[in-house]
Amino acid sequence: MTRPARIPYGAGEFGAEATGHGRVYQAGGNQYITTYSIEHEPAAPSPESVRVPLTSPLSSPLRDRHELRAALLRDIRDPATAGHGLHVVCGMAGCGKTAVAQTVFGEAVRDGVVGLWVDASHPSSFRSGMLAVAHDRGASQEEVDAARTNRRAAADFVWHYLDRSPDRWLLVIDNANDPEVFRDELWLRTSRRGIVLVTSRNANAPARRAAARHPLDVLRIADAVDVLRDLAVGAEEQAKLELLAARLGCHPLALSLAGAYFGRQLLESVTVDEYLKRLDADPSLIDRGAEPGEQDLSRLISGTWQLSLDALSERGAPETTTLLRLISCFAPDPLPAALLRPAGLDAAGLPDAGPPLRGEQVNGALEGLLSHSLVALLDVPVGAGHTTVRGVRAHPLLLETVAARTPADQRGTLLRAATTLLKGLLPAGADQGTGPHALRLLTPHAIHLLRRTGRERAEVRATALAVVRELRGHAFACGDLTAARALAAEAVRASEDAVSAEALDDLHAHGRALAGLGCYAQAVETQSNALRARRELLGAGHTDTLDSAYALGLALYGLGRWADDERYMRQAAEGRERVLGAGHPDTIDAVSCLAEAIGQQGRWAEAEALGRSNLRAAEAALGPEDGHTLTARIALAWVLAGTGEWQEAEVHTRRTLEGRERTLGTDHPRTLAARQRLADVLTHLEQWEEAEAAARAVRSVRQHALGDEHPHTLSVQILLSRILRARGALAEARDTATETLAACVRVLGGTHPDTERCRRELAAATGALNHHEEERP
């Protein structure tokens, strides 16, 4: 016999005595039902109350989720006419599902709705809680006992009383992550008397197909900062809090744990900068914001993911753990789903992982991760024409903590498999769903893998570095200079201590990308270092050394240092002719650039002779439509423009543009350069309309691809101002030149040739506009 229980009720007390394993329910005002063990009860305890949320109080007021709360409350206030009687709030662990339910629960109760809360984390707690709901709604103790011992259908019994409730109600079924909790669909129904709100990590359980689903993601950055301020991290400036929120992925649980960590520092004051340094060194720092000795894994970042993985393993899918560990090898950016194809997984050695992951299992494993909101599938836009690539995405904190908890003896296997899989996407390109534009999706993953392999065996790191280098080549080929620069910089960091031809290739590629992006001063410094090192290691006549001289000349051209450009470009052109021959593509390119450097210094006759002989050599050796022949042709067209031979310049320019469009596409940097050259030629032929259209088209693409202040964008802006002035759009011409001149001074400096050219154009546009206004009657 148990001790008699004294139960508080209002201002007084009600005595109830229970014996054996029975049960007594006591209603406490409008908020409490307390249960006590009496005879014939199963081992699992019943909730102390179904009138209060069986979870921890919110550490911060609910931020964001305003539309969801409003939609739920509309249905709760009038369930008879509600659009939906069953709602599911789903999402990754820790994203605030229970917090939404708690907040809505409290708001509904304040509106006079009876709030009922059931914990569905385990079948026994769910069943016990639902029977307590029936008792709350008027069922007798004898009826509850009959349903508990299966002498009557429990779900029908509970819903009989919910449907006949004299009060409107809200039933929250929290933590319904395991579909086995419901066993069948009979437990989840709708009623004209109330609304059911389910929270779950499992968004795809069959029992909830007819429900209104409300997927939750992370908070907006502004709301995440408000949470940090709520949690006493408010002494920091806004920018620092935004940095911290972004580092935590705006994940509600992570924000709460970080805020609690700051609040617990009694002996030292920890700044956001210091916290971020500690977090970078040890991702488990987030969990130290929990209460000392916290055992509830759902309140720990690392533990909350593990709960889902454990549940999947218990359901016979341990391979989901290996799949998530594999995904955690990559960056938090969307990962092309083509990388996870079964054949590739088997070839990458994952059947030897622990637990093993075979190709035939990957689809089911991915479905398991999706069902627990550990990952998401999305269509990632790539290229033009609304083309998309199917991608897999996971929250950055999930990837970080899963990677940190991966057993040491598994890391090498997983990283080796990850680099092999990524390398497998590169050669075939389009037929594996990774066409030229989609290659940028692979850039952050290649960089991340190279960083992750820093402590692994040499062959794993070498494979990762080879992937970065190969992807860098693809980026250059398709004109993606931003990706090329990022990949080149990472390769330089990885090989900076090596003295080898490959390491110098990385330095050269970095300088090449810098020049392509308009960072000419940095490119000159980088290529000067590469040229010096290659001379020492390989000799002055080596083709790699000549490549560095060529690249240095290009960067100097960008700075307007024509004489220096000529010096190094001549070294490259003459050296390549000696080593490779006059008709070699590399020689053709160097001579083309040399002709331009000479022309820029006003030696037009010399430049024209060199340009014509170079084009003849290219046509003879490579054919008239080869890309290098087109380079020689556009160089000659530029020189002819300088000598005033505009008709012939137009012929060569149009032919070059047609060839570039056919082989490279309309938006490739070389195609844009040819189109801008055509616009310039057309201005001198007074074909203003076509010239303006061409200049505007080039500007639009460059603004999108390179930005408003890239030197190439500024160059076409100057040309556009000149065209507008000639067409009589004087105000627009002046405004364009004014804006461009300010940018030229910032980016190129006050004495750069393009800055001077823009200054002259502004003066011309301003003078023409003033003269026009003076002539007005």
VOZA-337591 format. One line per 10 residues: for each residue x, y, z of C-alpha. Coordinates in steps of 0.25 Angstrom, whole numbers, plus 5000, padded with zeros to 4 digits. Example, Ala and Ser with C-alpha at 12.3 -4.5 7.8 and 13.67 -1.06 7.14 Angstrom:
2
5049 4982 5031; 5055 4996 5029
# end
This chain:
777
5000 5000 5000; 5005 5014 4996; 5005 5026 5005; 4992 5034 5005; 4994 5046 4995; 4991 5060 4999; 4987 5068 4987; 4986 5083 4986; 4973 5089 4981; 4971 5103 4981
4973 5109 4995; 4970 5096 5002; 4973 5082 5001; 4967 5069 4996; 4971 5056 5002; 4971 5043 4993; 4977 5030 4997; 4982 5020 4986; 4985 5005 4989; 4993 4995 4981
4995 4999 4966; 4982 5007 4964; 4980 5021 4960; 4974 5034 4965; 4972 5046 4956; 4971 5060 4962; 4967 5072 4954; 4974 5085 4960; 4966 5097 4955; 4967 5099 4940
4981 5095 4939; 4985 5082 4946; 4981 5068 4946; 4990 5060 4956; 4990 5045 4955; 4995 5035 4966; 4997 5020 4965; 4986 5010 4969; 4982 4996 4965; 4984 4989 4951
4993 5000 4945; 5004 4996 4935; 5018 4999 4939; 5019 5012 4931; 5015 5024 4939; 5004 5034 4935; 5007 5049 4933; 5005 5057 4946; 4996 5066 4937; 4991 5068 4923
4987 5082 4925; 5002 5087 4925; 5013 5086 4915; 5021 5074 4919; 5034 5081 4915; 5044 5091 4920; 5040 5106 4921; 5044 5114 4909; 5057 5121 4911; 5054 5133 4902
5040 5138 4896; 5037 5131 4883; 5043 5139 4872; 5038 5139 4857; 5028 5128 4854; 5017 5139 4854; 5009 5134 4842; 5009 5120 4847; 5004 5124 4861; 4993 5133 4855
4988 5121 4845; 4988 5111 4857; 4981 5121 4866; 4970 5124 4855; 4967 5109 4855; 4967 5107 4870; 4957 5118 4872; 4947 5112 4863; 4950 5098 4861; 4936 5095 4855
4939 5104 4843; 4955 5102 4843; 4962 5099 4830; 4969 5088 4837; 4967 5080 4849; 4980 5073 4850; 4993 5081 4849; 5008 5076 4849; 5019 5085 4852; 5032 5078 4847
5046 5080 4845; 5060 5077 4850; 5063 5075 4864; 5064 5087 4872; 5058 5096 4862; 5047 5101 4872; 5035 5092 4869; 5032 5090 4884; 5034 5105 4886; 5023 5108 4876
5014 5098 4882; 5017 5104 4896; 5014 5118 4891; 5001 5114 4884; 4997 5106 4896; 4998 5117 4905; 4991 5127 4896; 4980 5118 4894; 4978 5115 4909; 4978 5130 4911
4966 5131 4901; 4958 5121 4909; 4962 5108 4901; 4965 5096 4909; 4979 5092 4907; 4983 5077 4907; 4997 5073 4905; 5002 5059 4903; 5017 5054 4902; 5018 5044 4890
5033 5041 4891; 5030 5027 4895; 5017 5018 4892; 5014 5016 4907; 5015 5031 4911; 5006 5034 4898; 4996 5024 4902; 4996 5028 4916; 4994 5042 4913; 4983 5040 4903
4975 5032 4914; 4978 5044 4923; 4972 5053 4913; 4959 5045 4912; 4958 5045 4928; 4960 5060 4927; 4948 5061 4917; 4939 5054 4926; 4942 5039 4925; 4940 5031 4938
4952 5024 4945; 4945 5010 4942; 4945 5014 4927; 4959 5018 4927; 4963 5005 4934; 4956 4997 4923; 4963 5004 4912; 4976 5003 4919; 4974 4988 4920; 4970 4987 4906
4955 4983 4909; 4951 4994 4900; 4957 5001 4888; 4966 5012 4894; 4966 5021 4882; 4951 5021 4880; 4949 5023 4895; 4958 5035 4895; 4951 5041 4883; 4937 5039 4888
4940 5048 4900; 4948 5058 4891; 4936 5059 4881; 4926 5062 4893; 4935 5072 4901; 4926 5083 4905; 4939 5092 4904; 4947 5096 4892; 4961 5089 4893; 4975 5089 4887
4982 5075 4888; 4997 5076 4886; 5004 5063 4883; 5018 5066 4886; 5031 5059 4881; 5023 5049 4872; 5036 5045 4865; 5034 5030 4864; 5022 5026 4855; 5021 5013 4864
5015 5022 4875; 5002 5023 4867; 5003 5008 4861; 4991 5012 4852; 4984 5024 4848; 4972 5023 4858; 4979 5031 4868; 4980 5043 4859; 4966 5049 4856; 4959 5062 4855
4947 5068 4863; 4938 5080 4862; 4941 5082 4877; 4956 5084 4876; 4969 5084 4868; 4981 5074 4869; 4995 5080 4868; 5006 5070 4866; 5021 5073 4867; 5031 5063 4860
5044 5062 4854; 5038 5052 4845; 5031 5059 4834; 5027 5047 4825; 5020 5038 4834; 5008 5031 4827; 4999 5034 4839; 5000 5049 4837; 4997 5049 4822; 4984 5057 4823
4990 5067 4833; 4993 5082 4830; 5008 5082 4830; 5017 5093 4835; 5032 5091 4833; 5040 5099 4842; 5054 5104 4838; 5064 5113 4846; 5061 5127 4850; 5064 5139 4842
5077 5146 4846; 5069 5158 4853; 5061 5149 4861; 5073 5140 4865; 5080 5153 4870; 5068 5156 4878; 5069 5142 4885; 5083 5145 4888; 5079 5158 4894; 5068 5151 4902
5079 5142 4908; 5088 5153 4913; 5097 5153 4902; 5093 5168 4899; 5105 5175 4903; 5112 5172 4890; 5110 5181 4878; 5100 5177 4867; 5110 5173 4857; 5117 5163 4867
5103 5157 4870; 5100 5155 4856; 5113 5149 4854; 5110 5139 4865; 5096 5136 4861; 5101 5133 4847; 5112 5124 4852; 5101 5116 4860; 5093 5115 4847; 5082 5123 4854
5078 5110 4860; 5069 5112 4872; 5075 5101 4881; 5089 5105 4878; 5085 5120 4881; 5079 5116 4895; 5091 5108 4898; 5101 5119 4894; 5093 5129 4902; 5093 5120 4914
5108 5118 4913; 5110 5133 4914; 5101 5134 4926; 5109 5124 4933; 5122 5130 4933; 5124 5135 4947; 5139 5136 4948; 5142 5143 4934; 5135 5151 4924; 5135 5144 4911
5133 5152 4898; 5127 5147 4885; 5140 5147 4879; 5146 5138 4889; 5134 5129 4889; 5135 5128 4874; 5150 5124 4875; 5147 5114 4885; 5136 5108 4877; 5145 5107 4865
5155 5099 4873; 5144 5090 4879; 5130 5089 4874; 5125 5082 4886; 5126 5096 4893; 5112 5098 4889; 5107 5087 4898; 5114 5093 4910; 5103 5103 4911; 5093 5092 4916
5091 5090 4931; 5102 5083 4938; 5100 5068 4937; 5089 5069 4927; 5084 5055 4923; 5073 5059 4913; 5080 5057 4899; 5069 5066 4893; 5075 5078 4900; 5089 5076 4894
5093 5079 4880; 5101 5067 4879; 5091 5058 4886; 5079 5063 4878; 5084 5058 4865; 5089 5045 4871; 5074 5042 4876; 5070 5042 4862; 5081 5033 4857; 5079 5023 4869
5064 5023 4865; 5067 5019 4851; 5077 5009 4855; 5067 5002 4864; 5058 5001 4852; 5068 4993 4845; 5075 5004 4837; 5089 5006 4844; 5095 5010 4830; 5088 5024 4832
5099 5027 4842; 5110 5025 4831; 5102 5033 4821; 5101 5045 4830; 5116 5044 4834; 5119 5043 4819; 5111 5056 4816; 5118 5063 4828; 5131 5061 4821; 5126 5072 4811
5123 5087 4813; 5109 5091 4818; 5106 5096 4804; 5096 5088 4796; 5103 5075 4791; 5099 5070 4777; 5091 5057 4779; 5098 5051 4768; 5110 5049 4777; 5102 5039 4785
5099 5029 4774; 5100 5015 4777; 5110 5010 4768; 5120 5022 4772; 5118 5018 4787; 5122 5004 4785; 5134 5008 4777; 5138 5018 4788; 5140 5007 4798; 5128 5010 4807
5124 4995 4809; 5136 4994 4818; 5131 5006 4827; 5125 5004 4840; 5114 5002 4839; 5115 4998 4825; 5108 5006 4814; 5105 4999 4801; 5100 5005 4788; 5087 4997 4789
5084 5003 4803; 5087 5018 4800; 5073 5021 4795; 5067 5016 4808; 5077 5022 4816; 5075 5036 4810; 5060 5034 4812; 5062 5031 4827; 5070 5044 4828; 5060 5052 4821
5049 5046 4830; 5056 5051 4842; 5059 5065 4836; 5074 5062 4837; 5075 5066 4823; 5066 5073 4812; 5065 5071 4797; 5065 5083 4789; 5066 5087 4774; 5078 5097 4773
5077 5107 4762; 5089 5106 4752; 5092 5114 4739; 5082 5120 4731; 5068 5116 4727; 5064 5112 4741; 5072 5099 4740; 5073 5092 4754; 5082 5081 4760; 5076 5072 4771
5084 5075 4784; 5085 5070 4798; 5086 5080 4809; 5088 5079 4824; 5090 5089 4835; 5104 5094 4837; 5104 5090 4852; 5099 5076 4849; 5110 5074 4840; 5120 5080 4849
5116 5072 4861; 5114 5059 4854; 5128 5061 4848; 5134 5063 4862; 5127 5051 4867; 5132 5042 4856; 5141 5031 4862; 5155 5033 4858; 5157 5020 4852; 5146 5023 4842
5150 5037 4838; 5161 5033 4828; 5151 5023 4821; 5140 5034 4820; 5149 5045 4815; 5156 5036 4804; 5142 5032 4800; 5137 5046 4799; 5149 5051 4791; 5147 5039 4781
5132 5042 4780; 5135 5057 4777; 5146 5053 4767; 5136 5044 4760; 5127 5056 4757; 5137 5064 4749; 5141 5057 4737; 5127 5053 4731; 5121 5067 4734; 5108 5068 4728
5104 5054 4727; 5104 5053 4742; 5096 5065 4744; 5108 5074 4747; 5109 5083 4734; 5119 5095 4733; 5110 5104 4741; 5107 5094 4752; 5122 5092 4755; 5122 5104 4764
5113 5095 4773; 5125 5086 4775; 5135 5097 4779; 5132 5099 4794; 5132 5084 4795; 5146 5082 4789; 5151 5093 4797; 5145 5087 4810; 5150 5073 4807; 5164 5078 4805
5164 5085 4818; 5158 5073 4825; 5169 5064 4820; 5180 5072 4826; 5183 5062 4836; 5180 5049 4828; 5190 5040 4821; 5198 5046 4809; 5190 5039 4798; 5176 5044 4804
5181 5058 4804; 5188 5057 4790; 5175 5052 4784; 5167 5064 4791; 5178 5074 4785; 5177 5067 4771; 5161 5069 4772; 5163 5084 4775; 5173 5086 4764; 5164 5078 4753
5152 5086 4757; 5160 5099 4756; 5163 5095 4742; 5148 5093 4739; 5145 5107 4745; 5155 5114 4737; 5150 5107 4724; 5136 5111 4727; 5140 5125 4731; 5136 5124 4745
5147 5133 4751; 5141 5134 4765; 5142 5119 4767; 5155 5118 4760; 5161 5128 4770; 5155 5121 4782; 5161 5108 4777; 5174 5113 4774; 5176 5121 4787; 5173 5108 4794
5183 5100 4786; 5193 5110 4789; 5191 5109 4804; 5192 5094 4803; 5205 5094 4795; 5212 5106 4801; 5222 5098 4808; 5226 5090 4796; 5236 5093 4786; 5231 5087 4773
5226 5090 4759; 5212 5086 4764; 5213 5096 4775; 5217 5107 4766; 5206 5103 4756; 5196 5107 4768; 5203 5120 4770; 5202 5123 4755; 5187 5119 4755; 5184 5128 4766
5191 5140 4760; 5183 5137 4747; 5170 5137 4754; 5173 5150 4761; 5176 5157 4748; 5163 5151 4742; 5156 5157 4754; 5162 5171 4752; 5171 5170 4764; 5183 5174 4756
5193 5179 4766; 5191 5166 4774; 5193 5158 4761; 5206 5165 4758; 5212 5162 4771; 5207 5147 4770; 5212 5145 4756; 5225 5152 4759; 5228 5142 4770; 5224 5131 4761
5233 5135 4750; 5245 5137 4759; 5243 5123 4766; 5240 5116 4752; 5253 5122 4746; 5261 5117 4758; 5254 5103 4758; 5252 5101 4743; 5260 5110 4736; 5257 5123 4727
5253 5115 4715; 5244 5105 4721; 5229 5106 4716; 5224 5108 4730; 5234 5120 4732; 5229 5126 4719; 5215 5124 4724; 5218 5132 4736; 5224 5143 4727; 5212 5143 4719
5202 5144 4731; 5211 5155 4737; 5210 5163 4724; 5194 5162 4724; 5194 5167 4739; 5203 5179 4735; 5194 5182 4724; 5182 5183 4733; 5190 5193 4741; 5192 5201 4729
5208 5199 4729; 5209 5197 4714; 5224 5197 4714; 5226 5187 4725; 5215 5178 4718; 5223 5179 4705; 5235 5174 4712; 5230 5162 4718; 5220 5158 4707; 5232 5159 4697
5240 5149 4706; 5228 5140 4705; 5225 5141 4690; 5240 5140 4686; 5242 5129 4696; 5230 5121 4692; 5233 5123 4677; 5247 5117 4680; 5242 5105 4688; 5228 5102 4682
5228 5108 4668; 5221 5120 4662; 5208 5113 4660; 5207 5107 4674; 5194 5113 4681; 5202 5118 4692; 5211 5126 4683; 5199 5131 4675; 5193 5136 4688; 5206 5143 4693
5208 5150 4680; 5194 5155 4680; 5196 5162 4693; 5209 5167 4689; 5203 5174 4677; 5193 5181 4687; 5204 5185 4696; 5212 5191 4685; 5199 5198 4679; 5196 5204 4693
5209 5211 4692; 5205 5218 4679; 5214 5209 4670; 5203 5205 4661; 5210 5201 4648; 5219 5191 4656; 5206 5186 4663; 5199 5184 4650; 5210 5177 4643; 5211 5168 4655
5196 5165 4656; 5195 5162 4642; 5206 5152 4641; 5201 5146 4654; 5187 5144 4648; 5193 5137 4636; 5201 5128 4644; 5189 5124 4653; 5180 5121 4641; 5191 5113 4634
5194 5105 4646; 5181 5104 4654; 5170 5107 4644; 5161 5120 4643; 5151 5116 4653; 5160 5111 4664; 5159 5119 4678; 5174 5123 4677; 5172 5128 4663; 5160 5136 4668
5169 5142 4678; 5179 5147 4667; 5167 5152 4659; 5161 5161 4670; 5175 5166 4673; 5177 5170 4659; 5163 5177 4659; 5167 5185 4671; 5180 5190 4664; 5172 5193 4652
5163 5201 4660; 5175 5209 4665; 5180 5212 4651; 5166 5217 4647; 5163 5205 4638; 5149 5203 4643; 5142 5195 4632; 5153 5184 4633; 5152 5185 4648; 5137 5182 4647
5139 5170 4638; 5149 5163 4648; 5141 5167 4660; 5128 5161 4655; 5135 5149 4651; 5142 5147 4664; 5128 5150 4672; 5121 5139 4664; 5132 5129 4666; 5132 5132 4681
5117 5131 4683; 5117 5118 4675; 5128 5111 4683; 5128 5118 4697; 5113 5123 4698; 5108 5138 4699; 5112 5141 4713; 5127 5136 4713; 5137 5146 4717; 5144 5145 4703
5130 5146 4696; 5127 5159 4704; 5141 5165 4701; 5138 5163 4686; 5124 5169 4687; 5130 5181 4694; 5140 5182 4683; 5129 5182 4673; 5121 5193 4680; 5134 5202 4680
5135 5200 4665; 5121 5202 4662; 5122 5216 4669; 5132 5220 4660; 5123 5215 4648; 5112 5223 4654; 5103 5211 4656; 5098 5216 4669; 5086 5207 4672; 5094 5194 4670
5106 5200 4678; 5097 5204 4690; 5090 5190 4690; 5103 5183 4690; 5109 5192 4701; 5097 5190 4710; 5097 5175 4708; 5112 5174 4712; 5109 5183 4724; 5098 5175 4729
5105 5162 4729; 5118 5167 4735; 5110 5174 4746; 5103 5161 4749; 5116 5153 4748; 5127 5162 4753; 5120 5173 4760; 5118 5188 4757; 5133 5192 4760; 5141 5182 4753
5150 5188 4743; 5144 5181 4731; 5130 5187 4736; 5136 5201 4737; 5142 5200 4723; 5129 5197 4716; 5122 5208 4725; 5132 5218 4719; 5128 5213 4705; 5113 5214 4708
5115 5228 4713; 5121 5232 4700; 5110 5225 4692; 5100 5232 4700; 5106 5245 4697; 5107 5243 4682; 5092 5239 4682; 5088 5252 4689; 5085 5245 4703; 5093 5256 4710
5088 5255 4724; 5089 5240 4724; 5103 5241 4718; 5108 5251 4729; 5102 5243 4740; 5108 5230 4735; 5122 5236 4734; 5121 5243 4747; 5117 5230 4754; 5128 5222 4747
5139 5232 4749; 5137 5231 4764; 5138 5216 4763; 5150 5217 4754; 5158 5226 4764; 5154 5216 4776; 5158 5203 4768; 5169 5207 4758; 5174 5220 4764; 5174 5234 4759
5185 5233 4748; 5181 5219 4741; 5178 5221 4726; 5163 5217 4728; 5162 5227 4739; 5167 5238 4730; 5158 5233 4718; 5146 5234 4727; 5150 5248 4732; 5151 5252 4718
5137 5246 4715; 5131 5253 4727; 5136 5266 4722; 5131 5264 4708; 5117 5260 4713; 5116 5271 4723; 5121 5282 4713; 5111 5276 4702; 5099 5277 4713; 5103 5291 4717
5103 5295 4703; 5090 5289 4700; 5083 5296 4711; 5089 5309 4708; 5083 5308 4694; 5069 5305 4699; 5060 5317 4696
# end
